[in-house]
Amino acid sequence: MGKSALIVIDMINTYDHPDAELLVPSVRAALPHLSRLVERARSEDVPVIYANDNFGEWRSHHGEIVGTALQGKNAELVEPLLPDDDSLFVVKARHSIFYETPLSFLLSQLGADHVVLCGQVTEQCVLYSALDAHIRKLRVTVPEDAVAAIHPDLAEAALRMMERNMGAAIRRAEKVEF
């Protein structure tokens, strides 16, 4: 067995987009589980990698992305999950955390063969990232209470697809094994 990495998907967010009103309540529900999962990963020396949209700001780096999110109307959803000095950060421009990013290389450098995917949106970025991880022969775990959705019915279907079609372990955050 190799090493695990916790990947926090798109949680550094301004929530200034058309689906935000539907997404924010789910983020509020997932936030305590996400926060505890990040804290546990850090305490167990599991690498925490933030994979985050750049929101079309092609000169952005993670400091700008964090700063912009903290100035947004839902900064309280960002503050509990801020990257620390040991966190790694991958900027993405599309749904999958792997699409044209250095994440595969980073995971290989870390010796990671298992990814724990948390964050948002279950039926979009988490689903597509799980598929891309599966294609790369990585073991995948998705803590069902540490992911947020826009459409709960689609999120439930996405979790079932990840489990059935990709062999992902779907667990409560407290049951995730790194």
C-alpha positions, 0 to 999 in steps of 0.5 A: 500500500502506498500513501494517501492524499486528501484533496479539497476541491473548489472550497476556496470560493466566492459563491458568486455564480448562478448555482450558489443559492442552491449550493450554499446550504449543502456547503454549510452542512458539509463544512463541519465534516470537511473541517474535521477531515482536514484537521485529521489529515494534518494531524496524521501527516497526510498531504492536504492538496487544494485543487481549486478553480481559478475563476478565469483569472489566468494570472491567479495564484493561490494567494489571490484566489484565497484573498478574493474568496475571503472578500466574498459574501460567504467568507465564513464558508472559506475561513475554516478551510484555509490552506496552512503553510504545509498545504499544497495547491493546484489551480485548475480551470475545468471540472476535473482536478487532473485535467491539464494540471500537474496533480498526477505528477504531484501525487507520484512525487508524494508516492500517493496511490489513494486519494480522498476527494472532498469539497464541491460539487459532488455531481460535477467536479468530484464525480469527474475527478473520481473518474479521472483518478480511477483511470489513473489507477488510484484508489478513491475514497469519497466522504459522503458527508464532506462533499456539497451538492447543487442537486441532491438527487444528482449527487446521490446518483453520482455517489452511487456511480463512483462506488459502482463504476469506479470502485470508490469507497463511499464513507462518512468522513469519520470513517475515512482511513488514510 
